[in-house]
Amino acid sequence: MWRRAQKIGEQERRMLDKSFLAALLWSSNKLAQPVFAAQMNWEKSACAPTPLEMPIGDWRIEPLGADDRPLGPRRYVRSGLIGFMGPDGLVFVVGRRTAQLSVSGRQHSADDIIATVLAVEPMRFVYRGRIAVFSVSVLRDERIVIVAEQKPGASEEDAFTWMSRVLQAVDAIHQVGIYCLALVPSNQLPKTPLGGIHVSETRQRFEAGELHPSTLLMCPHSCVINLPKPREVQPDIGPASMLLGNLVQGVRIAGAQGRSLGCDDDMFPVNITARFRRAERIGAFLVERGRLNAGDHVALIFSPGIDFIAAFYGCLVAGVVPVCIRAPSAASLQTTLPSVRMIVDVSKAVAIVSNSAVCKLLKVGRSKEAAHRVDSKAWPMILDIEDSPASWKRKTNTEPSEALPSDACYLDFSVSTTGQLVGVIVSVGGALSMCKSLKVTCELYPSRHVALCLDPYSGLGFALWCLSSIYSGHHTILIPPSEVEASPSLWLSTVSTLKARDTFATYGVLGLCVQELASQVPTLKEKGVSLSCVRTCVVVAEERPRANLVNAFSRLFAPLGLSPRAVSTSFGCRVNAAICMQGASGPDPSSVYVDARALRNDRVTLVGKGAPHSLLLMESGKLLPGVKVVIANPETRGQCADSHLGEIWVSSPHNAIGYFTVYGEETSLHTDHFNARLAFGDTMTKFARTGYLGFLRQTQSITEDGELHDAVFVVGALEETLMLRGMRYHPVDIESTVSRCHKHLGDW
């Protein structure tokens, strides 16, 4: 029951005390309109109509005085109007109670805001009487939203100009910011039975995302002024103090190391000419026909296939440094050919080696599209491997000089996460060390059958495609991802037919199989496709593991015999292509739930599944043999504890030598990334900075050495993070939130 008249600023709600008062709401069947029965006296009414079921307290009130006692015996009713009393008994009405908006402790009338909106050239853009003003809750306060029906024929540019003027007018007259101003097509707003705008339903549609405006202007910066205080980093706390504090608290320092790789006489045993006679012929062709010298850079432009592998080893035989480049697509030369030309120019390649199909796209007069997009006369020397002799005999008995471990083996060019073209130098010793590490981890014996569905141009995909199979001698099934796009079941059918125990793929291949084969699982089962032979299915990527996609893939193809523990992820980057990978005898991949709010402050707090603000993270596999990893603060270069988020630093024999620099000013960048040292602690070890944020967590799983397993969790790229008010946000989390806003948005 209302017993006190509530004050709103300088205004009071009006309470009526006259002899002519509405008694109760009349129950009517005509459009549900309330009909009031007036009577001369409230207490002496003899003909009371049938009322609606409504509490009497909603009508009758007893205003109290300053002493909390009723003002008198009279009864009052609420009028729903806002006003104040003037001199000589004058009553001033300023608005309706239902039209009041409480924003930041101040009261605003929706009717006054509508009048302000109509004062800004109303006849050109909106309909008079078709405007809804309401408030929504954002960050523990109410924000004003204006929705109006737009007249047809108004251009988008004129509409935004008018909307900007409306924002300025409301701010100048009412001293309040507008959170959102939306224009919808005519006759799109819900109506009441009497023909007015149904404000509450309009608000529900706005909050549910079902309003579908034609023009939308969001201005949160002008009205959201109660943001939390930014996080301030204490500059006086150095890395030594942080490390000492962690040791005093008994916190585990974030550092882990893979098993020892060992040294033996079989470190550099690869006899390329014995396994690839064609590679020797291509190498002789490059030296005799191309007149190439040792150390020259040669661009290899091939589609995935055996020719690509033979040309790569032909370059090693000739002593030149290969640069692997994806072949341009004949269907989209205007977009792919400039990328090829950029890599050729940046790598300083003196020759291009390819097959006849690609050479026709590059040579003058063979392709009008190529001549239009790129100057065909500016290409370096183009050599077709099909012109190499079918048989070749060495003119001298002297064997070619063996390459040193520190010599450059190949240049690895790739596009970074921010769209920049980056090339690194991989040494001969680093390439062989990576091959041996992969062989030990995955148990790649000569009897193994490995299926690869990867792009063979950079990173771990190139190492598995061209290096690992030759080094280990196992059988390799090469499946280009472009073939899987044409036939989504090709990869799984090939693995099933050849009984491959180990297979490697990308997230793109997994996502394609989930989307295209979701309804074909029973058909594949009837055709005899079985994945029970798969021991390890490793996803090769340079990013945070997509746990949702991996889990969806495992659940979808479980009826085909795919073991849930078989699917795992790996992690590599530009400075080291192979850091983590789930081995054949390693523990099952683990997942944790962390607090996303703590992660923004570079702290790792484990929470339970389903907890508020929980974020699922999946480990990237165990460390490869010979790899040492520490988590370091990217600013202070101090080693972090396992409860802190930091940059992943790696020390390994197969780290890249450095960036392939074209301009001299990039020397500092080279030194910073490949010769980093901790500011305190293990200052003697030389690390390479991966540029990725992550943390280490010691699990209860036991490795093959009998020790507890150190899991590496990758959170995201450092150069992609967004620093807002001292807190760190990752684009992948924002994309995940957006994808969950509507069912038509993809999850991966």
C-alpha positions in Angstrom: 0.0 0.0 0.0 1.3 3.4 -0.9 1.5 5.6 2.2 3.9 8.3 1.3 4.0 10.7 -1.7 7.4 10.1 -3.3 9.3 13.2 -4.4 11.1 13.3 -7.8 13.5 16.3 -7.8 11.4 19.4 -7.2 8.2 17.7 -8.4 5.6 15.6 -6.6 3.1 13.0 -7.7 -0.3 14.4 -7.7 -2.9 12.8 -5.4 -6.6 13.6 -5.9 -9.0 14.4 -3.1 -12.2 15.4 -4.7 -15.8 14.2 -4.4 -15.7 13.0 -8.0 -13.3 10.1 -7.9 -13.1 6.9 -9.9 -14.2 4.0 -7.7 -12.6 1.0 -9.4 -11.6 -0.4 -12.8 -14.7 -1.5 -14.8 -14.5 -4.9 -16.4 -15.3 -4.4 -20.1 -15.1 -6.6 -23.1 -14.6 -3.8 -25.7 -10.9 -3.9 -26.6 -10.1 -4.3 -22.9 -10.6 -0.6 -22.3 -10.9 0.4 -18.7 -14.2 2.3 -17.9 -14.4 4.4 -14.8 -17.6 4.6 -12.8 -17.9 8.1 -11.2 -19.8 8.6 -8.0 -20.6 11.5 -5.6 -19.2 10.0 -2.5 -16.6 7.1 -2.0 -18.0 5.8 1.2 -21.7 6.1 0.4 -21.8 4.4 -3.0 -24.9 2.3 -3.4 -24.4 1.0 -6.9 -20.9 -0.4 -7.1 -20.1 -1.9 -10.5 -18.3 -5.2 -10.9 -14.6 -4.5 -10.6 -11.5 -6.1 -12.1 -9.4 -8.2 -9.7 -7.1 -5.4 -8.6 -5.5 -4.7 -5.1 -7.2 -1.9 -3.3 -3.7 -0.6 -2.3 -3.0 0.3 -6.0 -5.7 2.9 -5.7 -6.1 4.1 -2.1 -3.2 5.8 -0.3 -2.9 7.7 2.9 -0.2 10.4 2.6 1.8 10.9 5.8 3.1 14.1 7.3 6.5 15.0 8.7 5.6 13.1 11.9 4.8 9.9 9.9 1.1 10.3 10.8 -1.8 10.5 8.2 -2.6 14.0 7.1 -6.3 13.4 7.7 -9.2 11.1 7.3 -9.6 11.7 3.6 -8.8 9.0 1.0 -6.6 9.7 -2.0 -6.0 7.9 -5.2 -2.9 7.9 -7.5 -3.4 9.8 -10.8 -0.2 8.6 -12.5 0.7 12.2 -13.3 3.8 14.1 -12.2 3.4 17.7 -11.2 3.6 20.3 -8.4 1.4 22.8 -6.7 1.6 26.5 -7.5 0.3 29.6 -5.9 -3.5 30.2 -5.6 -4.1 26.5 -5.7 -2.8 26.0 -9.2 -1.8 22.6 -10.2 1.0 22.1 -12.8 1.3 18.8 -14.6 4.8 18.1 -16.1 4.4 14.5 -17.3 3.3 11.0 -16.8 4.8 8.6 -14.2 5.1 5.8 -16.8 7.2 8.1 -19.1 9.8 8.8 -16.5 13.4 7.5 -17.1 15.8 7.3 -14.2 19.4 7.8 -15.5 22.4 8.3 -13.3 20.2 9.6 -10.4 18.3 12.1 -12.6 14.8 11.9 -13.9 14.0 12.5 -17.6 10.7 12.5 -19.3 10.3 10.4 -22.4 7.7 12.9 -23.7 10.2 15.7 -23.5 12.8 13.7 -25.3 10.3 12.9 -28.1 9.5 16.6 -28.4 13.2 17.3 -28.8 13.5 14.6 -31.5 10.6 16.0 -33.4 12.1 19.5 -33.3 15.0 18.4 -35.5 13.5 18.4 -39.0 10.9 15.7 -38.1 9.0 15.8 -41.4 11.9 14.5 -43.5 12.9 11.4 -41.7 10.4 10.1 -39.1 6.7 9.9 -38.5 5.2 12.0 -35.8 3.7 9.8 -33.1 5.8 6.8 -34.1 8.7 7.3 -31.7 9.5 5.1 -28.7 11.8 6.2 -25.9 12.8 3.8 -23.1 15.8 2.8 -21.1 17.9 -0.4 -20.9 20.2 -1.5 -18.1 23.9 -1.3 -19.1 26.7 -1.6 -16.5 24.4 -1.2 -13.5 22.7 1.9 -14.8 19.9 2.9 -17.2 20.7 4.1 -20.7 18.3 5.9 -23.0 17.3 4.3 -26.3 15.3 6.1 -29.1 13.5 4.1 -31.7 11.6 5.8 -34.6 10.0 4.7 -37.8 11.9 6.1 -40.8 10.1 7.5 -43.8 10.9 5.8 -47.1 13.2 7.5 -49.5 15.7 8.9 -47.0 19.3 8.1 -47.8 21.6 6.5 -45.2 24.0 9.5 -45.3 21.2 12.0 -44.6 19.8 9.7 -41.9 23.1 9.6 -40.0 23.4 13.4 -40.3 20.0 13.8 -38.8 20.7 11.3 -36.1 23.9 13.2 -35.2 21.9 16.4 -34.8 19.4 14.6 -32.6 22.2 13.5 -30.3 23.5 17.0 -30.1 20.1 18.5 -29.4 19.3 16.0 -26.6 22.7 16.5 -25.0 22.3 20.3 -25.1 18.7 20.5 -23.8 18.5 17.5 -21.4 22.2 17.1 -20.5 22.0 13.4 -21.1 23.7 11.1 -23.6 21.8 8.7 -25.9 23.0 5.1 -25.8 21.3 4.0 -29.0 19.3 5.7 -31.8 17.7 3.3 -34.2 15.5 3.9 -37.3 13.2 1.1 -38.5 11.1 0.9 -41.6 7.5 2.2 -41.5 4.9 0.1 -39.7 7.5 -2.1 -38.0 7.0 -1.0 -34.4 4.4 -2.9 -32.4 1.1 -1.1 -31.7 -1.3 -1.0 -28.8 -5.0 -1.7 -29.3 -5.6 2.1 -29.5 -3.0 2.6 -32.2 -0.1 4.0 -30.2 3.4 2.6 -29.9 3.8 -0.4 -27.6 6.9 0.8 -25.7 7.4 -2.3 -23.5 7.2 -4.7 -26.5 9.6 -2.5 -28.4 12.0 -2.7 -25.6 11.8 -6.5 -25.5 12.5 -6.7 -29.2 15.5 -4.4 -28.8 17.0 -6.4 -26.0 16.3 -9.7 -27.8 17.9 -8.4 -31.0 14.7 -8.8 -33.0 14.1 -5.1 -33.8 16.0 -5.3 -37.2 16.7 -1.5 -37.6 17.5 -0.1 -41.0 19.8 2.6 -39.6 21.6 2.2 -36.2 23.8 4.6 -34.3 25.4 3.4 -31.1 27.0 6.0 -28.8 28.1 4.2 -25.6 31.1 6.5 -25.2 28.8 9.5 -24.6 26.6 7.9 -21.9 28.5 5.1 -20.2 30.6 7.1 -17.7 30.7 4.6 -14.8 33.4 2.3 -16.3 35.6 0.5 -13.8 38.9 2.1 -13.0 41.7 1.0 -15.3 44.3 -1.4 -13.9 47.5 0.4 -13.0 50.7 -1.5 -13.4 53.2 -0.8 -10.6 56.4 0.2 -12.3 58.6 0.0 -9.2 58.3 -3.8 -8.9 61.1 -5.3 -10.9 61.6 -8.9 -12.2 63.9 -9.8 -9.4 61.3 -8.7 -6.8 58.6 -10.7 -8.5 60.7 -13.8 -8.7 61.7 -13.5 -5.0 58.1 -13.0 -4.0 57.0 -16.1 -5.9 59.8 -18.1 -4.2 58.8 -16.9 -0.7 55.2 -17.8 -1.4 56.1 -21.2 -2.6 54.7 -20.6 -6.0 56.0 -22.8 -8.8 58.1 -21.0 -11.4 56.7 -21.4 -14.9 59.4 -23.4 -16.7 59.4 -26.8 -18.4 61.7 -28.9 -20.6 61.2 -31.8 -22.9 63.2 -35.0 -22.7 66.8 -35.0 -23.8 67.2 -35.4 -27.6 70.7 -37.0 -27.2 73.5 -37.0 -29.7 74.7 -39.8 -31.9 76.4 -40.3 -35.2 73.1 -40.5 -37.0 72.5 -36.7 -36.7 73.4 -35.9 -40.3 72.9 -39.1 -42.2 70.5 -38.0 -44.9 71.7 -39.2 -48.3 69.5 -37.3 -50.6 70.9 -38.7 -53.8 70.4 -42.3 -52.8 66.6 -41.7 -52.1 65.9 -39.1 -54.8 67.7 -39.7 -58.1 65.4 -37.2 -59.7 66.5 -34.6 -57.1 70.1 -35.1 -58.3 69.0 -34.5 -61.9 67.1 -31.4 -61.0 70.1 -30.1 -59.0 72.4 -30.6 -62.0 69.8 -28.9 -64.2 69.8 -25.8 -61.9 73.6 -25.6 -61.9 74.2 -26.2 -65.6 71.2 -24.6 -67.3 70.5 -21.9 -64.7 74.1 -21.1 -63.9 73.2 -20.8 -60.2 75.8 -20.4 -57.5 75.9 -21.9 -54.1 73.8 -19.8 -51.6 71.5 -18.2 -54.3 67.9 -18.0 -53.4 65.5 -19.9 -55.6 61.7 -19.6 -55.5 59.8 -22.9 -55.8 56.3 -22.3 -57.0 54.4 -25.6 -57.1 51.1 -27.1 -56.3 51.3 -29.8 -53.5 52.8 -33.0 -55.0 55.9 -35.1 -55.6 57.4 -32.5 -58.0 57.5 -30.0 -55.2 59.5 -32.4 -52.9 61.9 -33.3 -55.7 62.5 -29.7 -56.6 63.2 -28.9 -52.9 65.9 -31.6 -52.6 67.2 -30.7 -56.0 68.0 -27.2 -54.6 69.8 -28.8 -51.7 71.9 -30.9 -54.1 72.8 -27.8 -56.1 73.7 -25.8 -52.9 71.0 -23.1 -53.4 68.5 -22.0 -50.7 64.9 -22.8 -51.7 61.9 -20.5 -50.9 58.6 -22.4 -51.0 55.7 -20.4 -52.5 52.1 -21.4 -53.0 51.3 -21.6 -56.7 48.9 -19.0 -58.0 45.4 -20.1 -58.8 44.4 -19.9 -62.5 40.8 -19.0 -61.4 41.9 -16.1 -59.2 45.1 -14.7 -60.7 44.3 -11.1 -59.8 44.5 -11.9 -56.1 47.0 -14.7 -55.9 49.7 -13.5 -58.4 50.6 -10.3 -56.5 51.3 -12.3 -53.4 53.6 -14.6 -55.3 55.4 -11.6 -56.8 55.8 -10.0 -53.3 57.5 -13.1 -51.8 59.8 -13.5 -54.9 60.9 -9.8 -54.5 61.3 -9.8 -50.8 63.3 -13.1 -50.7 65.7 -11.8 -53.4 65.2 -15.0 -55.5 67.4 -15.1 -58.6 65.4 -17.8 -60.3 61.9 -19.4 -60.3 61.6 -23.2 -60.5 58.3 -24.7 -61.4 56.4 -27.0 -63.7 54.9 -26.3 -67.1 51.5 -25.4 -65.9 52.7 -22.6 -63.5 55.3 -21.4 -66.0 52.6 -20.7 -68.5 50.9 -18.4 -66.0 54.0 -16.4 -65.5 55.6 -16.1 -68.9 54.9 -13.3 -71.3 52.0 -13.7 -73.7 50.7 -16.9 -72.1 48.4 -15.1 -69.6 46.7 -11.8 -70.1 45.6 -11.7 -66.5 49.2 -12.1 -65.3 50.5 -9.4 -67.7 47.8 -7.0 -66.5 48.4 -7.5 -62.8 52.2 -8.0 -62.7 54.9 -6.9 -65.1 55.8 -10.3 -66.7 59.1 -8.9 -68.0 60.3 -8.3 -64.4 60.2 -11.9 -63.3 63.6 -13.5 -62.5 64.8 -16.4 -64.7 62.0 -19.1 -64.9 63.2 -22.7 -65.1 60.8 -25.6 -65.9 61.8 -28.9 -64.2 60.3 -30.8 -67.0 63.2 -29.6 -69.2 65.6 -31.4 -66.9 67.3 -34.4 -68.6 65.8 -37.9 -68.1 69.2 -39.3 -67.3 72.3 -37.6 -66.0 75.8 -38.8 -65.3 78.1 -36.9 -63.0 81.0 -35.4 -65.0 83.4 -35.7 -62.1 84.0 -38.2 -59.4 84.1 -35.5 -56.7 81.1 -35.5 -54.3 79.5 -32.1 -53.6 80.6 -30.5 -50.4 78.5 -31.4 -47.4 76.6 -28.5 -45.9 77.5 -27.3 -42.4 74.9 -27.3 -39.6 75.0 -23.5 -39.4 74.3 -23.1 -43.1 70.9 -21.9 -44.3 68.7 -24.8 -45.4 65.6 -22.9 -46.6 63.6 -19.7 -46.1 60.3 -20.0 -44.5 57.9 -17.3 -45.5 54.4 -16.9 -44.0 51.8 -14.2 -43.3 51.7 -13.2 -39.6 48.5 -12.9 -37.6 48.4 -9.2 -38.3 48.8 -9.6 -42.1 52.5 -8.9 -42.4 54.8 -11.1 -44.6 57.5 -12.6 -42.4 60.4 -14.8 -43.5 62.8 -16.7 -41.3 66.0 -18.6 -42.0 66.1 -22.3 -41.0 69.5 -23.8 -40.7 70.5 -27.3 -41.8 71.2 -28.3 -38.2 67.8 -26.9 -37.1 66.0 -28.8 -39.8 67.6 -32.1 -39.0 67.1 -31.6 -35.2 63.4 -30.9 -35.8 63.1 -34.1 -37.9 64.8 -36.2 -35.2 62.6 -34.6 -32.5 59.4 -35.5 -34.5 60.7 -39.0 -35.1 61.3 -39.6 -31.4 58.0 -38.1 -30.2 55.7 -39.6 -32.8 57.6 -42.9 -33.1 57.9 -42.5 -36.8 59.5 -45.9 -37.8 59.9 -47.0 -41.4 56.9 -49.3 -41.0 54.5 -46.4 -40.1 51.9 -45.0 -42.4 51.3 -41.3 -41.9 48.5 -39.3 -43.7 49.1 -35.6 -44.1 46.3 -33.2 -45.0 48.3 -30.0 -44.7 49.6 -27.1 -46.8 53.3 -27.8 -47.5 54.6 -24.3 -47.8 55.6 -23.1 -44.3 55.9 -24.1 -40.7 55.3 -27.6 -39.4 53.3 -28.5 -42.5 56.4 -28.1 -44.7 58.5 -30.0 -42.2 56.1 -33.0 -42.2 55.6 -32.9 -45.9 59.1 -32.6 -47.2 61.6 -33.3 -44.3 60.2 -35.8 -41.8 59.3 -38.5 -44.2 62.7 -38.5 -46.0 64.5 -38.4 -42.6 62.5 -41.1 -40.9 61.8 -43.2 -43.9 58.1 -43.9 -43.1 55.3 -44.1 -45.7 53.6 -40.8 -46.2 50.2 -40.3 -47.8 49.9 -36.8 -49.2 46.4 -35.3 -49.3 46.3 -31.6 -50.5 43.6 -29.6 -48.5 42.2 -28.3 -51.8 41.2 -31.9 -52.7 39.3 -32.2 -49.5 37.4 -29.0 -50.3 36.1 -30.7 -53.5 35.5 -34.1 -51.7 35.1 -33.6 -47.9 35.2 -37.4 -47.2 38.5 -37.9 -49.1 40.7 -37.5 -46.0 38.8 -39.8 -43.7 38.2 -42.4 -46.5 41.9 -42.5 -47.3 42.9 -42.9 -43.6 40.4 -45.8 -43.3 41.4 -47.5 -46.5 45.2 -47.4 -45.9 44.8 -48.0 -42.1 47.0 -45.0 -41.2 47.7 -44.9 -37.5 48.9 -41.3 -37.5 47.4 -38.3 -39.4 47.9 -34.6 -39.4 45.4 -32.0 -40.5 44.4 -28.3 -40.0 41.5 -26.7 -38.3 40.1 -25.8 -41.8 40.0 -29.5 -42.7 38.3 -30.4 -39.4 35.7 -27.6 -39.7 35.0 -28.7 -43.3 34.4 -32.3 -42.2 32.1 -31.2 -39.3 30.0 -29.0 -41.6 29.8 -31.1 -44.7 29.8 -34.7 -43.2 27.6 -34.2 -40.2 24.6 -35.7 -42.0 26.7 -38.4 -43.8 28.1 -40.3 -40.9 25.6 -43.2 -41.2 26.4 -43.4 -45.0 30.1 -43.5 -44.3 29.6 -46.2 -41.8 27.7 -48.2 -44.3 30.5 -47.8 -46.8 32.9 -49.4 -44.3 34.8 -46.2 -43.3 36.4 -47.0 -39.9 38.7 -44.7 -37.9 39.5 -47.2 -35.2 43.0 -47.6 -36.6 43.8 -43.9 -35.8 46.2 -43.6 -32.9 47.0 -39.9 -33.2 45.1 -37.2 -35.1 47.2 -34.0 -34.6 45.8 -30.6 -35.6 48.7 -28.4 -36.8 48.1 -24.7 -36.0 49.7 -21.5 -34.9 47.0 -20.3 -32.5 45.0 -21.1 -29.4 43.5 -24.6 -29.7 39.9 -24.5 -30.8 38.5 -26.7 -28.1 34.9 -26.5 -29.3 35.8 -27.6 -32.8 38.0 -30.5 -31.6 35.3 -31.7 -29.2 32.7 -31.5 -32.0 34.9 -33.4 -34.4 35.5 -36.2 -31.8 31.9 -36.5 -30.9 30.7 -36.5 -34.5 33.0 -39.3 -35.8 32.9 -41.4 -32.6 30.4 -43.8 -34.3 33.1 -44.5 -36.9 35.5 -45.8 -34.2 37.5 -42.5 -33.6 38.9 -42.6 -30.1 38.3 -39.3 -28.1 41.9 -39.3 -26.9 43.3 -39.6 -30.4 42.5 -36.0 -31.4 45.0 -33.5 -30.1 46.7 -30.3 -31.1 50.2 -29.0 -31.7 51.8 -25.6 -31.4 54.5 -23.9 -33.5 55.3 -20.4 -34.6 57.7 -18.5 -36.8 60.7 -18.8 -34.5 60.2 -22.5 -34.0 57.8 -24.6 -36.1 57.6 -27.5 -33.6 57.3 -26.7 -29.9 54.5 -28.9 -28.6 52.9 -32.0 -30.0 50.9 -34.9 -28.5 53.2 -37.9 -28.9 52.3 -41.5 -29.3 53.0 -42.5 -25.7 52.2 -39.2 -24.0 49.3 -38.6 -21.5 45.9 -37.7 -22.7 45.4 -34.0 -23.6 44.0 -32.0 -20.7 41.6 -29.1 -20.6 41.1 -26.5 -17.9 38.6 -23.7 -17.2 40.0 -20.4 -16.3 38.5 -17.1 -15.1 38.3 -14.8 -18.1 38.3 -11.7 -15.8 41.5 -12.8 -14.2 43.0 -13.5 -17.6 42.4 -9.9 -18.6 44.7 -8.9 -15.7 47.4 -11.4 -16.8 46.6 -13.9 -14.0 45.5 -17.5 -14.3 42.8 -18.7 -11.9 41.3 -22.1 -12.4 37.5 -22.4 -11.9 35.0 -25.2 -12.3 33.0 -26.0 -15.4 30.0 -23.8 -15.7 31.3 -21.1 -13.4 30.6 -17.5 -14.2 33.1 -16.0 -16.7 34.7 -19.4 -17.2 36.8 -20.0 -20.3 37.7 -23.4 -21.7 41.3 -23.8 -22.7 42.9 -26.9 -24.2 46.6 -27.8 -23.9 48.7 -27.7 -27.0 50.5 -31.0 -26.3 53.7 -32.0 -24.6 57.1 -30.4 -25.2 59.1 -32.0 -28.0 62.5 -33.5 -27.1 65.2 -30.9 -26.8 62.7 -28.0 -26.2 62.9 -25.8 -23.1 60.1 -23.3 -22.4 59.7 -20.5 -19.9 56.9 -18.1 -19.3 58.4 -14.5 -19.2 56.9 -11.1 -18.7 57.2 -9.5 -22.1 58.0 -6.0 -20.6 60.3 -6.8 -17.7 61.7 -10.0 -19.1 61.4 -11.7 -15.7 60.3 -15.3 -15.4 56.7 -15.6 -14.3 55.0 -18.0 -11.9 52.6 -20.7 -13.1 49.7 -18.5 -11.9 50.6 -15.6 -14.2 50.1 -15.1 -17.9 53.2 -14.3 -19.9 55.0 -14.7 -23.2 56.2 -18.1 -24.2 60.0 -18.2 -24.7 61.6 -21.3 -26.3 65.1 -22.6 -26.4 65.7 -25.5 -28.8 68.3 -26.7 -31.3 65.7 -26.3 -34.1 65.0 -22.7 -33.4 65.2 -20.5 -36.6 68.4 -18.6 -37.1 66.6 -15.3 -37.4 64.5 -13.1 -39.6 65.4 -12.8 -43.3 66.1 -9.1 -43.3 65.9 -6.9 -46.4 66.5 -3.6 -44.8 69.2 -2.8 -42.3 66.9 -1.2 -39.7 65.4 -4.6 -39.0 68.5 -5.8 -37.3 67.2 -4.8 -33.8 64.1 -6.8 -34.4 66.2 -9.8 -35.3 68.3 -9.6 -32.1 65.3 -9.1 -29.8 63.3 -12.1 -31.0 66.0 -14.7 -31.4 68.6 -13.8 -28.7 66.4 -12.9 -25.7 67.7 -13.6 -22.2 65.9 -13.5 -18.9 66.6 -10.4 -16.7 66.9 -12.6 -13.6 67.3 -16.2 -12.9 68.6 -18.3 -15.8 70.4 -15.5 -17.6 72.8 -17.7 -19.5 70.3 -19.5 -21.7 69.4 -17.9 -25.0 65.7 -18.0 -25.9 63.6 -17.1 -28.9 60.4 -15.1 -28.2 57.4 -16.7 -29.8 55.1 -13.7 -29.5 52.4 -15.8 -28.0 50.9 -15.5 -24.5 50.4 -18.6 -22.4 51.0 -20.4 -19.2 52.2 -23.7 -17.8 50.3 -26.1 -15.6 51.7 -29.2 -14.0 49.0 -31.9 -14.3 48.7 -35.2 -12.4 49.4 -37.2 -15.5 52.6 -39.2 -15.7 54.9 -39.1 -18.7 56.9 -42.0 -20.1 59.8 -40.8 -18.0 57.7 -41.2 -14.8 57.5 -37.5 -14.1 54.5 -35.2 -13.8 53.4 -33.8 -17.1 53.8 -30.1 -17.8 51.0 -28.9 -20.0 51.5 -25.8 -22.2 48.4 -23.7 -22.7 48.4 -21.1 -25.5 46.0 -18.1 -25.0 46.7 -15.9 -28.0 49.2 -13.8 -30.0 50.7 -10.9 -28.2 50.5 -8.5 -31.2 46.8 -9.2 -31.5 45.8 -8.3 -28.0 43.8 -5.2 -27.2 44.8 -3.2 -24.2 41.7 -1.3 -22.9 41.9 0.5 -19.5 44.9 -1.5 -18.5 43.2 -4.9 -19.2 44.1 -7.3 -22.0 41.5 -8.6 -24.4 41.9 -11.3 -27.0 40.1 -11.0 -30.4 39.3 -14.7 -30.4 37.2 -14.3 -27.2 35.3 -11.3 -28.7 34.7 -13.3 -31.9 33.4 -16.2 -29.8 31.0 -13.9 -27.9 29.7 -12.5 -31.2 29.2 -15.9 -32.7 27.0 -16.9 -29.8 24.7 -13.9 -30.3 22.9 -15.5 -33.3 22.4 -18.9 -34.6 23.3 -17.9 -38.2 26.8 -16.9 -37.1 29.5 -19.6 -37.4 31.2 -21.1 -34.3 34.5 -21.7 -36.1 
